């Protein structure tokens, strides 16, 4: 049982979005199986794919965890359900809490239940901008490009994102 580095994305666009994100990460670290190492800034972000919904609050947190990837996923899904998220809603639609494994060490896995690195992360400003807050030199384990380089090629007129000022 080693210690692994994971980057977890948290997002919410229902209720107290900021508190939902903070509570989701706290619930993970309260399991004693993950320790937060760094937080990005919080961002207010335009919805992607399903546009007819409120903007999100998003953050990425770097954690050290003793959980294996599928155990971490199971924990995150349990936290989402505990926050009131229900399965079967609109794909990419409104949600109380969304917790995603963005990166897990240099792991590359593709199963029906878990894909790491996150399969759309390189297309998502709301993922790349926060990761770059933490470390823009992280290399995508499949694309072999730094996060900042991936962010720089996104269309600046799409996926609007604004820093959300708050006290942690």
DRENNU-561354 format. One record per residue: z, x, y of N, C-alpha, C, CB in turn. Coordinates in steps of 0.05 Angstrom, whole numbers, plus 5000, padded with zeros to 4 digits. Glycine has a CB too. Layout:
% DRENNU-561354
ZXYZXYZXYZXY;...
***
This chain:
% DRENNU-561354
500050174976500050005000500050185025502449815000;497650225036497450385060497550225085494950545059;497350365107497250235133494350245142499150365154;493350015151490649985160490449905189489149785142;488349975202487849895230485849665230486850125247;486649445243484949205245484749125274485948975227;482549015281482148895307481848595303479649015323;483648445315483748155312482848025338486548065303;480947845336480147685359481547425358477047645360;482547345382483947085384482546925406486947115390;482046675401480846505421481846215419477846505418;481746075442482645795443481245665467485745785446;480645405463479645245486480744965486476545235486;483044925473484344665473487344715480484144525445;488444545497491244565504491844805521492944585478;494144925518494945165533493645405519498045195534;491145465527489445665514490745935513486745675528;491846025536493146285537495446305518494046355565;497146105519499546095501498746085472501345855508;496645925466495645915438494846185428493245715436;493446345444492646615435495046795432490646735456;496846795452499246955450500846885425500946935475;501246625421502946535398501546605372503346235400;498946595371497546665346497946955339494546615349;497847135358498247415353501247465346497347595377;503047335361505847365355506547275327507547205375;505247055318505746955291504847165271504246695286;502747305276501847515258503847745258499047625266;504647845281506548065281509347985271506748185310;510047735274512647645264512747635233513147365274;510447665220510447665190511547935180507647625180;511948125197512848395190510648555175515348375173;508248445173506048575159504048685179504748385140;504548665205502748765225504348835250500548555232;503549055262504749155287502549185307506249425282;503049055331501049075352501049355363501548865374;498649465368498349735379497049735406496749905360;495349545411494049525437492849245441491749735440;492949145466491748895473489548945493493948705486;487448795491485448785512486548615535482648685502;484948605556485548405577484848125565483948455603;485847915577484947645570482547575586487247435574;480747425574478247345587477847045585475847495576;476846925606475846645605472846675599476346485632;471946545577469246595568467646335563469346755542;465146355570463346125567462846085537460646175581;462845825528462245775499459445875492462545485493;459145965467456646055456455845875433456846355446;453345825429452245665408452745365414453445735381;455145265412455744985418456744975446457844865397;455044905465455644925494457344705506453144945509;457244465493458544225505461544225499457243975494;462944415511465844435508466944605530466544555480;469644605532470944755553470745055547473944675554;471045215568471045505565473445595549471045655593;473245825537475345945520477046145535474146075495;479346195525480846435531480646615506483946385539;479846865510479547055488481047315493476547115482;481947435472483247695473482747835446486347665478;482848105446482748255421485248425420480048435419;486448445397488848595393488348795370491248415387;489049045375489049245354491749235340488449535365;491749215313494249205298494049415276494748925287;496349505268496649655243497849455223498449915246;496749445199497649245180497749365152495749005180;499649265136499849345108498349135091502749355099;497248925103495848725088493048815080495748465104;492248755056489448805048487748605063489048775017;485048645065483348475081483548175074480548555078;483548105049483647825041486447705046482847785012;488547865043491247775050491447725080493347975041;490247905096490247865125488847615133488948115139;486447565121484947325126486647075119482347325110;487847075096489546845087491846795108490746905059;493047015117495146985137494146865163496447265143;491746965172490646865197489946565195488147025205;488846485172488046205168490646035168486546175142;492746135156495245985156496345955184497346135138;496146165200497046145228495445945244496946425242;492845945239491045745253491945465246488145795245;492345415220493145145211495845075224493345125181;497645265225500345215237500145155267502045465233;498045245280497645185308496244915312495945405321;495344795290494144535292491144525288494644425319;490044755279487144755274486544605248486045045273;484444445248483644305224480944395215483643995229;480544415189477944485178476044255180478244575148;473444315179471444105179470544015207472343875164;471444165228470644085255467844205261472644185276;466844155285464244245293464044555292463544145321;461944655278461644955277461345055305459145025260;462945255312463045385338464045195360460245485346;465244975351466244765370469044825380466144495357;470244635394472944665405474944725383473744415420;476944895391479044955372481645035386478145175353;483844965375486445035385486845335383488744885370;486045445360486345735356484345835336489245795346;483046055343481246185325482146475323478246165335;482646565299483446845294481446965275486446865283;480247185283478147315267478747605263475447275280;478147705239478247985234475548095245478648055203;475648255265473248365277472548625263473648425308;474448805260474149055245476649095229473749295265;476349235206478549305189477949585179478949095165;479349785190478650065185475650095188479650155156;474350235170471450255170470250085148470550555167;471749885139470949715117468349565124473149525110;466649555103464249385104464349205079461549545106;464748945083464848765061463348505068467748705052;462148385048460648145052461047965028457548195057;462947785031463447585010463247305021466247634996;463347105005463146835014465546755032463046634991;467846895029470146835044470647025068472546845026;469647265067470247455088467847655092472847615081;467047675117465047885124466248055145462447745134;466348315140467448515158465448755158470348605150;464748855182465548755208464548475213464548945230;465748345233465048065239462048055243466547965264;460647865230457747875229456247825256456747675210;457647705275456347655301457647815324456547365308;459447995317460848135339459048285358462848325327;456848395347455048565364453448385383453248725347;453548125380452047935397453947795416450547735380;456547845415458547695429459947855451460547575410;459347785476460647925498463747875497459547825526;464547635488467447575488468947725466467847275483;467447865449468648045429468448335439467348015401;466048415447465548695454466948785479462548735458;467048605500468448685525471348745520468148455546;472848565505475648625499475948875482476948385486;474248915462474549155446474149405463472449155422;472249395481471849625499474249675517469349575516;475749465524478249515539480149695523479649245545;480149665497481949815480480750095474482449665453;478250095465476950355459473950315457478050475432;472450385478469550345478468050535459468450375506;469350725448468050925431468250855401469251195436;469450635394469550555366466650515357471250285362;466150615333463450595322463250365303462550855309;461250195307460749965288460050085261458449775299;461450015240461050145214458350085201463150065195;456949885210454249825199452049925218453949525193;452349855243450249915263450350205272450449735286;452650335268453050615275452650665305451150795259;453550475321453350495350456150445361451250305362;456750575384459350525397459350255409459850745418;461750135411462149875422460949845450465049795422;461350055467460350045494457250025494461250285510;455950165476453050155474452049875466451950375454;453549755448452849485439453249285462454649395415;455349315477455849145500453749175522458649205512;452949425526451049485548448249355543450649775550;447549295519444849185514444848875515443849275487;447148745518447148455520446148365547450048345515;444748145547443648025572445947955590441847775566;445948075614448148045633448247755644447848235656;446147605641446047325651446847125631443247265660;447647205607448547025586451447085579446647045561;452746885567455446925557457347015580455547125534;457446845600459146915623462046955614459046695645;463247155627466047235619467447335644466047445597;469847235649471347305673474147385664471447065693;475147615675477847695668479747465677478647965682;481647405659483647195663486247335669483847005639;486947335694489347485703491847335695489347535733;493647475682496147355673498147575667495747175648;500647505666502747695657503047655627505447645671;502947875612503247855583505847715577503148125569;
***
